[in-house]
Protein backbone atom coordinates (compact mmCIF):
# COMPACT_ATOMS: atom_id res chain seq x y z
CA UNK A 1 0.00 0.00 0.00
CA UNK A 2 1.42 3.38 -0.98
CA UNK A 3 1.22 6.57 1.04
CA UNK A 4 -1.18 8.04 -1.51
CA UNK A 5 -3.81 5.29 -1.03
CA UNK A 6 -5.21 6.73 2.24
CA UNK A 7 -5.34 10.16 0.59
CA UNK A 8 -7.21 8.74 -2.42
CA UNK A 9 -9.62 6.90 -0.11
CA UNK A 10 -10.29 10.12 1.83
CA UNK A 11 -10.85 12.06 -1.41
CA UNK A 12 -13.24 9.38 -2.69
CA UNK A 13 -15.13 9.38 0.62
CA UNK A 14 -15.43 13.15 0.50
CA UNK A 15 -16.72 13.04 -3.10
CA UNK A 16 -19.33 10.42 -2.19
CA UNK A 17 -20.42 12.47 0.82
CA UNK A 18 -20.83 15.56 -1.35
CA UNK A 19 -22.84 13.61 -3.93
CA UNK A 20 -25.09 12.22 -1.18
CA UNK A 21 -25.68 15.70 0.23
CA UNK A 22 -26.73 16.95 -3.21
CA UNK A 23 -29.33 14.18 -3.68
CA UNK A 24 -32.08 15.92 -1.65
CA UNK A 25 -31.62 19.07 -3.74
CA UNK A 26 -32.01 17.07 -6.94
CA UNK A 27 -35.06 15.25 -5.56
CA UNK A 28 -36.64 18.61 -4.74
CA UNK A 29 -36.69 19.44 -8.43
CA UNK A 30 -38.60 16.33 -9.46
CA UNK A 31 -41.71 17.00 -11.52
CA UNK A 32 -43.07 13.46 -11.06
CA UNK A 33 -46.00 14.77 -9.00
CA UNK A 34 -47.48 16.49 -12.09
CA UNK A 35 -49.40 14.69 -14.83
CA UNK A 36 -47.90 16.09 -18.05
CA UNK A 37 -50.30 14.00 -20.12
CA UNK A 38 -53.21 16.15 -18.96
CA UNK A 39 -53.95 19.86 -18.91
CA UNK A 40 -56.69 21.35 -16.76
CA UNK A 41 -58.16 24.81 -17.38
CA UNK A 42 -59.52 26.76 -14.42
CA UNK A 43 -61.46 30.01 -14.93
CA UNK A 44 -61.59 32.20 -11.90
CA UNK A 45 -60.04 35.01 -9.91
CA UNK A 46 -56.53 35.39 -8.55
CA UNK A 47 -56.63 35.08 -4.77
CA UNK A 48 -52.88 35.47 -4.25
CA UNK A 49 -49.60 35.45 -6.16
CA UNK A 50 -46.77 34.36 -3.89
CA UNK A 51 -43.48 35.73 -5.22
CA UNK A 52 -41.29 33.51 -3.03
CA UNK A 53 -38.35 31.12 -3.37
CA UNK A 54 -37.83 28.38 -4.25
CA UNK A 55 -40.97 28.55 -6.42
CA UNK A 56 -43.60 31.21 -7.00
CA UNK A 57 -47.18 30.03 -6.52
CA UNK A 58 -50.42 31.41 -7.91
CA UNK A 59 -53.66 30.76 -5.99
CA UNK A 60 -56.86 30.91 -8.05
CA UNK A 61 -60.40 30.70 -6.77
CA UNK A 62 -62.15 29.13 -9.71
CA UNK A 63 -64.47 26.61 -11.27
CA UNK A 64 -63.42 23.28 -12.76
CA UNK A 65 -66.63 23.25 -14.81
CA UNK A 66 -68.90 26.22 -15.63
CA UNK A 67 -71.48 26.60 -12.87
CA UNK A 68 -69.63 24.43 -10.35
CA UNK A 69 -68.81 25.78 -6.89
CA UNK A 70 -65.60 27.82 -6.63
CA UNK A 71 -62.57 25.87 -5.41
CA UNK A 72 -59.12 27.12 -4.40
CA UNK A 73 -56.42 25.88 -6.82
CA UNK A 74 -52.66 26.36 -6.61
CA UNK A 75 -50.19 26.30 -9.46
CA UNK A 76 -46.44 26.07 -8.90
CA UNK A 77 -44.18 28.14 -11.13
CA UNK A 78 -40.42 28.43 -11.37
CA UNK A 79 -38.39 30.71 -9.07
CA UNK A 80 -38.87 34.49 -8.96
CA UNK A 81 -35.34 34.89 -10.37
CA UNK A 82 -36.21 32.79 -13.43
CA UNK A 83 -39.54 34.57 -13.81
CA UNK A 84 -37.80 37.97 -13.67
CA UNK A 85 -35.48 36.91 -16.50
CA UNK A 86 -38.62 36.04 -18.50
CA UNK A 87 -40.11 39.49 -17.98
CA UNK A 88 -42.40 38.74 -15.02
CA UNK A 89 -42.66 40.94 -11.93
CA UNK A 90 -44.26 40.34 -8.55
CA UNK A 91 -47.17 42.40 -9.90
CA UNK A 92 -47.72 40.36 -13.08
CA UNK A 93 -50.73 38.77 -11.36
CA UNK A 94 -52.81 40.61 -8.79
CA UNK A 95 -55.62 39.63 -6.42
CA UNK A 96 -58.93 40.09 -8.21
CA UNK A 97 -57.55 39.57 -11.74
CA UNK A 98 -59.96 37.42 -13.75
CA UNK A 99 -57.98 34.60 -15.36
CA UNK A 100 -58.04 31.37 -17.27
CA UNK A 101 -55.31 29.20 -15.72
CA UNK A 102 -53.88 26.15 -17.47
CA UNK A 103 -51.94 23.66 -15.40
CA UNK A 104 -50.72 20.09 -15.43
CA UNK A 105 -52.66 18.62 -12.50
CA UNK A 106 -51.23 16.85 -9.49
CA UNK A 107 -51.30 13.09 -9.91
CA UNK A 108 -52.88 12.60 -6.46
CA UNK A 109 -56.03 14.53 -7.45
CA UNK A 110 -55.42 17.49 -5.13
CA UNK A 111 -56.50 20.91 -6.42
CA UNK A 112 -53.19 22.06 -7.80
CA UNK A 113 -50.52 21.45 -10.38
CA UNK A 114 -47.61 22.66 -12.40
CA UNK A 115 -48.23 26.04 -14.00
CA UNK A 116 -48.55 25.97 -17.78
CA UNK A 117 -50.00 29.39 -18.64
CA UNK A 118 -52.47 32.02 -17.54
CA UNK A 119 -54.59 34.33 -19.65
CA UNK A 120 -55.72 37.63 -18.12
CA UNK A 121 -59.34 37.70 -19.24
CA UNK A 122 -59.73 41.50 -19.21
CA UNK A 123 -56.67 42.18 -21.40
CA UNK A 124 -56.11 38.89 -23.25
CA UNK A 125 -52.46 38.86 -22.14
CA UNK A 126 -51.02 35.34 -21.92
CA UNK A 127 -48.20 34.63 -19.46
CA UNK A 128 -46.05 31.51 -19.58
CA UNK A 129 -43.18 30.42 -17.37
CA UNK A 130 -41.17 28.04 -19.57
CA UNK A 131 -41.69 25.03 -17.33
CA UNK A 132 -41.05 21.40 -18.26
CA UNK A 133 -42.56 20.45 -21.58
CA UNK A 134 -43.02 24.01 -22.80
CA UNK A 135 -40.78 26.52 -24.49
CA UNK A 136 -39.73 29.62 -22.63
CA UNK A 137 -41.39 32.79 -23.88
CA UNK A 138 -39.42 35.14 -26.11
CA UNK A 139 -37.32 37.71 -24.28
CA UNK A 140 -39.15 40.84 -23.26
CA UNK A 141 -38.65 43.79 -25.58
CA UNK A 142 -37.06 46.92 -24.04
C-alpha positions as CSV (number, residue, x, y, z in Angstrom):
1,X,0.0,0.0,0.0
2,X,1.4,3.4,-1.0
3,X,1.2,6.6,1.0
4,X,-1.2,8.0,-1.5
5,X,-3.8,5.3,-1.0
6,X,-5.2,6.7,2.2
7,X,-5.3,10.2,0.6
8,X,-7.2,8.7,-2.4
9,X,-9.6,6.9,-0.1
10,X,-10.3,10.1,1.8
11,X,-10.9,12.1,-1.4
12,X,-13.2,9.4,-2.7
13,X,-15.1,9.4,0.6
14,X,-15.4,13.2,0.5
15,X,-16.7,13.0,-3.1
16,X,-19.3,10.4,-2.2
17,X,-20.4,12.5,0.8
18,X,-20.8,15.6,-1.4
19,X,-22.8,13.6,-3.9
20,X,-25.1,12.2,-1.2
21,X,-25.7,15.7,0.2
22,X,-26.7,16.9,-3.2
23,X,-29.3,14.2,-3.7
24,X,-32.1,15.9,-1.6
25,X,-31.6,19.1,-3.7
26,X,-32.0,17.1,-6.9
27,X,-35.1,15.3,-5.6
28,X,-36.6,18.6,-4.7
29,X,-36.7,19.4,-8.4
30,X,-38.6,16.3,-9.5
31,X,-41.7,17.0,-11.5
32,X,-43.1,13.5,-11.1
33,X,-46.0,14.8,-9.0
34,X,-47.5,16.5,-12.1
35,X,-49.4,14.7,-14.8
36,X,-47.9,16.1,-18.0
37,X,-50.3,14.0,-20.1
38,X,-53.2,16.1,-19.0
39,X,-53.9,19.9,-18.9
40,X,-56.7,21.4,-16.8
41,X,-58.2,24.8,-17.4
42,X,-59.5,26.8,-14.4
43,X,-61.5,30.0,-14.9
44,X,-61.6,32.2,-11.9
45,X,-60.0,35.0,-9.9
46,X,-56.5,35.4,-8.5
47,X,-56.6,35.1,-4.8
48,X,-52.9,35.5,-4.3
49,X,-49.6,35.5,-6.2
50,X,-46.8,34.4,-3.9
51,X,-43.5,35.7,-5.2
52,X,-41.3,33.5,-3.0
53,X,-38.4,31.1,-3.4
54,X,-37.8,28.4,-4.3
55,X,-41.0,28.6,-6.4
56,X,-43.6,31.2,-7.0
57,X,-47.2,30.0,-6.5
58,X,-50.4,31.4,-7.9
59,X,-53.7,30.8,-6.0
60,X,-56.9,30.9,-8.1
61,X,-60.4,30.7,-6.8
62,X,-62.1,29.1,-9.7
63,X,-64.5,26.6,-11.3
64,X,-63.4,23.3,-12.8
65,X,-66.6,23.3,-14.8
66,X,-68.9,26.2,-15.6
67,X,-71.5,26.6,-12.9
68,X,-69.6,24.4,-10.4
69,X,-68.8,25.8,-6.9
70,X,-65.6,27.8,-6.6
71,X,-62.6,25.9,-5.4
72,X,-59.1,27.1,-4.4
73,X,-56.4,25.9,-6.8
74,X,-52.7,26.4,-6.6
75,X,-50.2,26.3,-9.5
76,X,-46.4,26.1,-8.9
77,X,-44.2,28.1,-11.1
78,X,-40.4,28.4,-11.4
79,X,-38.4,30.7,-9.1
80,X,-38.9,34.5,-9.0
81,X,-35.3,34.9,-10.4
82,X,-36.2,32.8,-13.4
83,X,-39.5,34.6,-13.8
84,X,-37.8,38.0,-13.7
85,X,-35.5,36.9,-16.5
86,X,-38.6,36.0,-18.5
87,X,-40.1,39.5,-18.0
88,X,-42.4,38.7,-15.0
89,X,-42.7,40.9,-11.9
90,X,-44.3,40.3,-8.5
91,X,-47.2,42.4,-9.9
92,X,-47.7,40.4,-13.1
93,X,-50.7,38.8,-11.4
94,X,-52.8,40.6,-8.8
95,X,-55.6,39.6,-6.4
96,X,-58.9,40.1,-8.2
97,X,-57.5,39.6,-11.7
98,X,-60.0,37.4,-13.7
99,X,-58.0,34.6,-15.4
100,X,-58.0,31.4,-17.3
101,X,-55.3,29.2,-15.7
102,X,-53.9,26.2,-17.5
103,X,-51.9,23.7,-15.4
104,X,-50.7,20.1,-15.4
105,X,-52.7,18.6,-12.5
106,X,-51.2,16.9,-9.5
107,X,-51.3,13.1,-9.9
108,X,-52.9,12.6,-6.5
109,X,-56.0,14.5,-7.5
110,X,-55.4,17.5,-5.1
111,X,-56.5,20.9,-6.4
112,X,-53.2,22.1,-7.8
113,X,-50.5,21.5,-10.4
114,X,-47.6,22.7,-12.4
115,X,-48.2,26.0,-14.0
116,X,-48.5,26.0,-17.8
117,X,-50.0,29.4,-18.6
118,X,-52.5,32.0,-17.5
119,X,-54.6,34.3,-19.7
120,X,-55.7,37.6,-18.1
121,X,-59.3,37.7,-19.2
122,X,-59.7,41.5,-19.2
123,X,-56.7,42.2,-21.4
124,X,-56.1,38.9,-23.2
125,X,-52.5,38.9,-22.1
126,X,-51.0,35.3,-21.9
127,X,-48.2,34.6,-19.5
128,X,-46.0,31.5,-19.6
129,X,-43.2,30.4,-17.4
130,X,-41.2,28.0,-19.6
131,X,-41.7,25.0,-17.3
132,X,-41.1,21.4,-18.3
133,X,-42.6,20.5,-21.6
134,X,-43.0,24.0,-22.8
135,X,-40.8,26.5,-24.5
136,X,-39.7,29.6,-22.6
137,X,-41.4,32.8,-23.9
138,X,-39.4,35.1,-26.1
139,X,-37.3,37.7,-24.3
140,X,-39.2,40.8,-23.3
141,X,-38.7,43.8,-25.6
142,X,-37.1,46.9,-24.0
